[in-house]
Amino acid sequence: MFKPLDPILKSELRLAVMSLLIGVKEADFKYLKSSTSATSGNLSVQLQKLSEAKYIEIVKSFKGNYPHTVCKITKTGIDAFEKHVEALQSYINPK
């Protein structure tokens, strides 16, 4: 009856990041940080976990003398997010 939830997406911050990335092509670290109100350290850790799960791709570069980190959702991440949403709906509207 209830579908299993994705353990990677059970984290509120990781789910928030995925929710933001699902609607845009890419987002930089500064945007994700301000949108989620996360600390830099916590956001970095959670982005790394999403990257290790192959849910996002992290591209690091420099803008002038400053580091610039951009995150992009992957096909694997889109599929995982959609399955997670479907699983959540099974809890909201059990059949």
Buried (B, 14 or more C-beta within 10 A) or exposed (E): EEEEBBEBBEBEBBBBBBBBBEEEEEBEBEBBBEEBEBEEEEBBBBBEBBBEBEBBBBEEEEEEEEEEBBBBBBEEBBEBBEBBBEBBEBEEEEE
